Amino acid sequence: MKVERCKGMRDLLPLDMEKFRNISDKFRELCVKWGYEEVRTPTLEYLHLFTSAGTLTPGMLNKVYSFLDWDGWSGERVVLRPDATIPVARLFTEGMTDLELAKLFYIVNTFIFEAEGKQNRERWQLGAELIGMGSPMADVELITLSVEVLKRLGFDGVELKLSHAGLTRGILQKLGLDSEEQNLVFDRLLDGEAGALSRIQEERPELVPLLSLQGKSSAFISNIASSLALDLSELKPQIEDFAFIADTLRALGYEFQIDVASVRGFEYYTGMIFQLFIKNKKVGGGGRYDALIPAMSGKNIPASGFGLYLDLLMGLITPETAAAVSLPKILLKMHKGAEEQGFAIADQLREAGYIVKFYLGGKGPADTAWELEVRKQAPHFVMTDKNKKTSFNLRSTGEVLNRLRS
């Protein structure tokens, strides 16, 4: 009987893992340089972590992997984490609340059930959380960091969409929707339900002006009240923060689209929400969730964060981009009697950052750009550029390294 992998799960082959490591290493390097520290949370969490604070929408809760974790005659219901931010918030409340500011990042897998198994049920995510600061500059930092990660990976044409959960909720209330109606509309938007916008517009035509609001400047944000003919004076702080973020991003040279109805994500968002697109595919996003940690710990601690979808980024990397981020590979062939010299130069090349594969017979690996022949007699090194089919006789390790660098 043929043994197959579980539906919705995927194997990562060597080329996949090369992309995985290149992306995660670049992300880790940039986060560290921006002052973030790495954490990792358990794959298993208690179900009530995701239900007690109302942190997941009903649509998301229907897609979690949940089972009973037996302990004697009693048991707790646990889940494979469906989200990465909520466990980090729990981690912070358990052991880091004495810190004024925590800047954390992680590389983890999350699990979401998909009925047909045609989409990935295990999804890898790169994420960063900035906990302890409620200023709009914290949101600007996270947005710019996420975009810079994508640029560092070689992606051009990153599209940025902005919205504001607090402002959208406030407008829904001003339009006369009670709490239940607000939650219904907001949950539909958050879940990205197919046809949600058109259905909402059919059922509540008075929402059409709100859901069609789009712009590209802080002036658009400031004029939302007049556009909707509503008194939004109570929402002045949200409008001012949103406008400040837009102005700052514009001053830094970032292009963006403001879309009031674009709030897909998790129910815990309370403020700025941003989404990142490459070639019309959403590759990440984040936002402010000031109510999440207080709901867990009782302490008024603001926070914001973002996630990038590692699986999607791997699929978008082109051969040209992959070549730009991958380490050069060298096939090293040793003549009989030159083994000691061959192992010595292999160590030096690896120290210099190159990948060295020994020739062990047969055709040899096909993914090496250079071939280095190590001989007992002069010339001791013969280096061949396999793409250009040109060879060089070299006398020392220094000459080999200079040729590779040139």
C-alpha positions as CSV (number, residue, x, y, z in Angstrom):
1,M,0.0,0.0,0.0
2,K,1.3,3.4,-1.0
3,V,1.7,5.7,2.0
4,E,0.8,9.3,1.4
5,R,1.1,12.5,3.4
6,C,-2.0,14.0,5.1
7,K,-4.3,16.1,3.0
8,G,-3.4,19.8,3.2
9,M,0.1,19.1,4.4
10,R,3.2,19.6,2.3
11,D,6.8,18.3,2.2
12,L,9.6,20.8,1.9
13,L,12.2,19.5,-0.6
14,P,15.8,20.7,-0.6
15,L,15.1,23.6,-3.0
16,D,12.0,24.5,-0.9
17,M,14.1,24.5,2.3
18,E,16.8,26.6,0.6
19,K,14.1,29.3,-0.1
20,F,12.7,28.8,3.5
21,R,16.0,29.4,5.1
22,N,17.0,32.3,2.9
23,I,13.7,34.1,3.7
24,S,13.8,33.3,7.4
25,D,17.5,34.2,7.8
26,K,17.0,37.6,6.0
27,F,13.9,38.2,8.2
28,R,15.8,37.3,11.4
29,E,18.8,39.4,10.5
30,L,16.7,42.5,9.8
31,C,14.6,42.1,13.0
32,V,17.7,41.8,15.2
33,K,19.1,45.0,13.6
34,W,15.9,46.8,14.4
35,G,16.1,45.7,18.1
36,Y,13.7,42.8,18.1
37,E,14.4,39.6,20.1
38,E,13.4,36.1,19.0
39,V,10.8,33.9,20.9
40,R,9.0,30.7,20.2
41,T,5.7,29.5,21.6
42,P,4.3,25.9,21.8
43,T,2.5,24.3,18.9
44,L,-0.3,23.2,21.4
45,E,-2.3,25.9,23.3
46,Y,-5.5,25.6,25.4
47,L,-8.6,26.4,23.4
48,H,-9.8,28.9,25.9
49,L,-6.9,31.1,25.0
50,F,-8.6,31.8,21.7
51,T,-12.1,32.0,23.0
52,S,-12.0,33.7,26.4
53,A,-11.1,37.1,25.1
54,G,-13.2,36.9,22.0
55,T,-10.0,36.8,19.9
56,L,-11.1,34.8,16.9
57,T,-14.1,35.3,14.7
58,P,-16.7,32.5,14.5
59,G,-15.5,31.7,11.0
60,M,-11.9,31.2,12.3
61,L,-13.1,29.1,15.4
62,N,-14.8,26.7,13.0
63,K,-11.5,25.9,11.4
64,V,-9.2,25.1,14.3
65,Y,-7.8,21.7,15.1
66,S,-9.1,20.9,18.5
67,F,-9.0,17.8,20.7
68,L,-9.1,16.7,24.3
69,D,-5.8,16.5,26.2
70,W,-6.4,13.8,28.8
71,D,-5.0,14.2,32.3
72,G,-6.2,11.4,34.6
73,W,-10.0,11.7,34.8
74,S,-10.1,15.3,33.7
75,G,-8.9,17.0,30.6
76,E,-8.5,20.3,28.9
77,R,-9.4,21.0,25.2
78,V,-6.4,22.1,23.3
79,V,-5.7,23.3,19.8
80,L,-2.9,23.4,17.2
81,R,-2.3,27.1,17.3
82,P,-4.4,28.8,14.5
83,D,-2.7,32.2,15.1
84,A,0.8,33.3,16.1
85,T,0.1,36.7,17.8
86,I,-2.3,35.4,20.6
87,P,0.3,32.9,21.9
88,V,3.0,35.6,22.0
89,A,0.6,37.9,23.9
90,R,0.1,35.0,26.4
91,L,3.9,34.5,26.6
92,F,4.2,38.2,27.5
93,T,1.5,38.1,30.2
94,E,3.1,35.1,31.8
95,G,6.7,36.4,32.2
96,M,7.4,39.8,30.7
97,T,4.8,42.3,32.1
98,D,7.5,44.0,34.1
99,L,9.1,45.3,30.9
100,E,8.0,48.8,29.7
101,L,8.7,47.7,26.1
102,A,9.0,44.3,24.5
103,K,10.0,43.9,20.8
104,L,9.6,40.3,19.8
105,F,9.8,38.3,16.6
106,Y,9.2,34.6,15.7
107,I,9.1,32.1,12.9
108,V,6.3,29.5,13.5
109,N,3.8,27.3,11.9
110,T,0.0,27.7,12.4
111,F,-2.8,25.3,11.5
112,I,-6.1,26.1,9.9
113,F,-8.6,23.4,8.7
114,E,-9.6,23.5,5.0
115,A,-12.3,21.0,4.1
116,E,-11.1,19.8,0.8
117,G,-7.4,19.7,1.7
118,K,-6.4,21.5,-1.5
119,Q,-4.9,24.4,0.4
120,N,-2.2,24.2,3.0
121,R,-3.5,23.4,6.5
122,E,-0.1,24.0,8.0
123,R,1.1,27.5,7.3
124,W,4.4,29.1,8.1
125,Q,4.6,32.6,9.3
126,L,7.2,35.3,10.0
127,G,6.0,37.8,12.6
128,A,7.0,40.6,14.9
129,E,5.1,42.2,17.9
130,L,5.8,45.5,19.5
131,I,4.3,45.4,23.0
132,G,4.1,48.3,25.5
133,M,3.8,51.4,23.2
134,G,0.5,52.8,21.9
135,S,1.9,55.6,19.8
136,P,1.3,55.9,16.1
137,M,5.1,55.8,15.5
138,A,5.0,52.2,16.8
139,D,2.6,51.4,13.9
140,V,4.8,53.2,11.4
141,E,7.8,51.2,12.6
142,L,6.1,47.9,12.1
143,I,4.8,48.9,8.7
144,T,8.2,50.1,7.5
145,L,9.9,47.0,8.9
146,S,7.5,44.6,7.1
147,V,8.0,46.4,3.8
148,E,11.8,46.5,4.2
149,V,11.8,42.7,4.8
150,L,10.1,42.2,1.5
151,K,12.4,44.6,-0.3
152,R,15.4,42.8,1.3
153,L,14.1,39.6,-0.2
154,G,14.1,41.2,-3.7
155,F,10.4,41.8,-4.1
156,D,9.5,45.0,-6.1
157,G,6.1,46.6,-6.4
158,V,4.9,45.8,-2.8
159,E,1.3,47.2,-2.4
160,L,0.3,48.6,0.9
161,K,-3.4,48.9,2.0
162,L,-4.4,50.8,5.2
163,S,-7.5,50.7,7.3
164,H,-8.5,51.3,10.9
165,A,-10.6,48.9,12.9
166,G,-11.5,51.4,15.6
167,L,-12.6,54.0,13.1
168,T,-14.6,51.5,11.1
169,R,-16.3,50.2,14.3
170,G,-17.0,53.7,15.4
171,I,-18.6,54.6,12.1
172,L,-20.8,51.5,12.1
173,Q,-22.0,52.6,15.5
174,K,-22.7,56.1,14.3
175,L,-24.7,54.6,11.4
176,G,-27.1,53.2,13.9
177,L,-26.0,49.5,14.1
178,D,-26.4,47.9,17.5
179,S,-23.6,45.8,19.0
180,E,-24.9,42.5,17.4
181,E,-25.2,44.1,14.0
182,Q,-21.7,45.7,14.3
183,N,-20.2,42.3,15.1
184,L,-22.0,40.6,12.3
185,V,-20.7,43.1,9.7
186,F,-17.2,43.3,11.2
187,D,-16.9,39.5,11.4
188,R,-17.9,39.1,7.7
189,L,-15.3,41.7,6.7
190,L,-12.6,40.1,9.0
191,D,-13.2,36.6,7.7
192,G,-12.9,37.8,4.1
193,E,-16.2,36.0,3.4
194,A,-16.8,35.6,-0.3
195,G,-19.4,38.1,-1.4
196,A,-19.5,39.7,2.1
197,L,-19.4,43.3,0.8
198,S,-22.1,42.8,-1.8
199,R,-24.4,41.0,0.8
200,I,-23.9,43.7,3.4
201,Q,-24.7,46.4,0.9
202,E,-27.9,44.6,-0.1
203,E,-29.0,44.1,3.5
204,R,-27.9,47.5,4.8
205,P,-27.8,50.0,1.8
206,E,-26.9,52.8,4.2
207,L,-23.5,51.2,4.6
208,V,-22.6,51.7,0.9
209,P,-20.9,55.1,1.4
210,L,-18.7,53.7,4.2
211,L,-17.7,50.5,2.4
212,S,-16.8,52.3,-0.8
213,L,-14.5,54.9,0.9
214,Q,-11.1,54.7,-0.6
215,G,-8.2,57.3,-0.8
216,K,-4.5,57.8,-0.9
217,S,-3.8,60.7,1.5
218,S,-4.2,62.0,5.0
219,A,-6.6,64.6,3.7
220,F,-9.0,61.8,2.7
221,I,-8.9,60.5,6.3
222,S,-9.6,63.9,7.7
223,N,-12.6,64.4,5.4
224,I,-14.3,61.1,6.2
225,A,-16.8,62.8,8.4
226,S,-18.0,65.2,5.7
227,S,-18.0,62.4,3.1
228,L,-20.4,60.4,5.3
229,A,-22.3,63.5,6.6
230,L,-21.7,62.2,10.2
231,D,-20.6,63.9,13.4
232,L,-17.4,61.9,14.1
233,S,-16.0,64.3,16.8
234,E,-15.9,61.4,19.3
235,L,-13.5,59.6,16.8
236,K,-11.1,62.5,16.5
237,P,-8.2,60.6,18.2
238,Q,-8.5,57.7,15.8
239,I,-8.7,60.0,12.8
240,E,-5.7,62.0,13.9
241,D,-3.6,58.9,14.5
242,F,-4.6,57.4,11.2
243,A,-3.7,60.7,9.4
244,F,-0.4,61.0,11.2
245,I,0.6,57.4,10.1
246,A,-0.4,58.2,6.5
247,D,1.5,61.5,6.5
248,T,4.6,59.9,8.0
249,L,4.6,57.0,5.5
250,R,4.2,59.5,2.6
251,A,7.1,61.5,3.9
252,L,9.2,58.3,4.0
253,G,8.4,57.6,0.4
254,Y,5.9,54.8,0.8
255,E,2.9,54.5,-1.5
256,F,-0.4,53.2,0.0
257,Q,-4.1,52.8,-0.6
258,I,-6.6,53.6,2.2
259,D,-9.7,51.3,2.1
260,V,-12.0,51.6,5.1
261,A,-13.7,48.3,4.4
262,S,-10.4,46.4,4.1
263,V,-10.2,45.0,7.6
264,R,-9.6,41.3,7.0
265,G,-7.7,39.5,9.8
266,F,-8.4,38.8,13.4
267,E,-11.1,40.2,15.7
268,Y,-8.7,41.5,18.2
269,Y,-7.6,44.5,16.1
270,T,-8.6,47.8,17.6
271,G,-6.6,50.4,15.6
272,M,-4.5,50.6,12.5
273,I,-4.7,47.6,10.1
274,F,-2.3,47.2,7.2
275,Q,-2.1,44.5,4.4
276,L,0.7,43.8,2.0
277,F,0.3,42.5,-1.5
278,I,2.7,41.3,-4.2
279,K,1.2,40.7,-7.7
280,N,-2.3,41.0,-6.2
281,K,-1.6,38.2,-3.7
282,K,-1.8,39.0,0.0
283,V,1.5,38.1,1.6
284,G,1.1,39.6,5.0
285,G,-0.4,42.2,7.2
286,G,-0.8,43.4,10.8
287,G,-2.2,46.1,13.0
288,R,-2.9,47.4,16.5
289,Y,-4.6,45.2,19.2
290,D,-4.6,47.3,22.3
291,A,-7.4,45.3,24.0
292,L,-5.9,41.8,23.7
293,I,-3.3,41.9,26.5
294,P,-5.6,43.7,28.9
295,A,-8.2,41.0,28.3
296,M,-5.6,38.4,29.3
297,S,-3.8,40.0,32.2
298,G,-6.0,42.9,33.4
299,K,-3.2,45.4,32.7
300,N,-3.6,48.2,30.3
301,I,-0.8,47.3,27.9
302,P,-1.0,48.4,24.2
303,A,0.5,46.3,21.4
304,S,0.7,46.0,17.7
305,G,2.3,43.5,15.3
306,F,2.5,41.9,11.8
307,G,2.8,38.6,10.1
308,L,4.3,37.6,6.7
309,Y,3.2,34.4,5.0
310,L,6.3,32.4,4.4
311,D,4.7,29.7,2.2
312,L,3.4,32.4,-0.2
313,L,6.7,34.2,-0.3
314,M,8.5,30.9,-1.2
315,G,6.1,30.5,-4.1
316,L,6.7,34.0,-5.4
317,I,10.5,33.8,-5.4
318,T,11.7,33.8,-9.0
319,P,14.8,31.9,-10.2
320,E,16.5,35.3,-10.4
321,T,15.5,36.3,-6.9
322,A,16.6,32.9,-5.6
323,A,20.0,33.2,-7.2
324,A,20.4,36.6,-5.6
325,V,19.8,35.4,-2.1
326,S,21.4,31.9,-2.3
327,L,25.0,31.2,-1.4
328,P,27.4,30.4,-4.3
329,K,28.0,26.6,-4.6
330,I,31.3,25.0,-5.6
331,L,32.0,21.5,-6.7
332,L,35.4,20.4,-5.4
333,K,37.3,17.6,-7.2
334,M,40.4,16.2,-5.5
335,H,43.1,14.3,-7.3
336,K,44.6,11.3,-5.6
337,G,47.2,12.5,-3.1
338,A,45.7,16.0,-2.8
339,E,43.1,15.1,-0.2
340,E,44.7,17.1,2.6
341,Q,45.0,20.2,0.5
342,G,41.5,19.7,-0.8
343,F,39.9,19.5,2.7
344,A,41.9,22.5,3.8
345,I,40.8,24.8,1.0
346,A,37.2,23.5,1.4
347,D,37.3,24.6,5.1
348,Q,38.6,28.1,4.0
349,L,36.0,28.5,1.3
350,R,33.2,27.6,3.7
351,E,34.5,30.1,6.3
352,A,34.4,32.7,3.5
353,G,30.6,31.9,3.0
354,Y,30.6,29.5,0.1
355,I,28.9,26.2,-0.2
356,V,31.4,23.4,-1.1
357,K,30.3,20.0,-2.3
358,F,32.9,17.2,-2.7
359,Y,32.8,15.3,-6.0
360,L,32.1,11.7,-4.9
361,G,31.7,10.1,-8.4
362,G,29.0,9.9,-11.1
363,K,27.9,13.1,-12.8
364,G,28.1,15.0,-9.6
365,P,25.7,17.7,-8.3
366,A,24.2,19.8,-11.1
367,D,23.5,22.9,-9.0
368,T,27.0,24.2,-8.6
369,A,28.1,27.3,-10.5
370,W,31.9,26.7,-10.1
371,E,34.1,23.6,-10.2
372,L,37.5,23.6,-8.4
373,E,40.0,20.9,-9.2
374,V,42.7,20.4,-6.6
375,R,45.9,18.7,-7.9
376,K,49.0,17.4,-6.2
377,Q,51.2,18.9,-9.0
378,A,51.2,22.5,-10.4
379,P,48.9,24.1,-11.2
380,H,47.5,23.1,-7.8
381,F,44.1,24.7,-8.5
382,V,42.0,24.8,-11.7
383,M,38.8,26.7,-11.3
384,T,36.0,26.5,-13.9
385,D,33.1,28.9,-14.3
386,K,30.5,26.3,-15.4
387,N,28.1,28.9,-16.8
388,K,30.7,30.7,-19.0
389,K,32.7,27.5,-19.6
390,T,36.0,29.3,-18.8
391,S,38.9,27.9,-16.7
392,F,41.7,29.5,-14.7
393,N,44.9,28.1,-13.3
394,L,45.5,29.4,-9.8
395,R,48.4,29.0,-7.4
396,S,46.9,29.7,-3.9
397,T,43.7,29.9,-1.8
398,G,43.9,33.7,-2.0
399,E,43.8,33.6,-5.8
400,V,40.8,31.2,-5.7
401,L,38.9,33.6,-3.4
402,N,39.8,36.6,-5.5
403,R,38.5,34.9,-8.6
404,L,35.3,33.9,-6.9
405,R,34.7,37.5,-5.7
406,S,35.5,39.0,-9.1
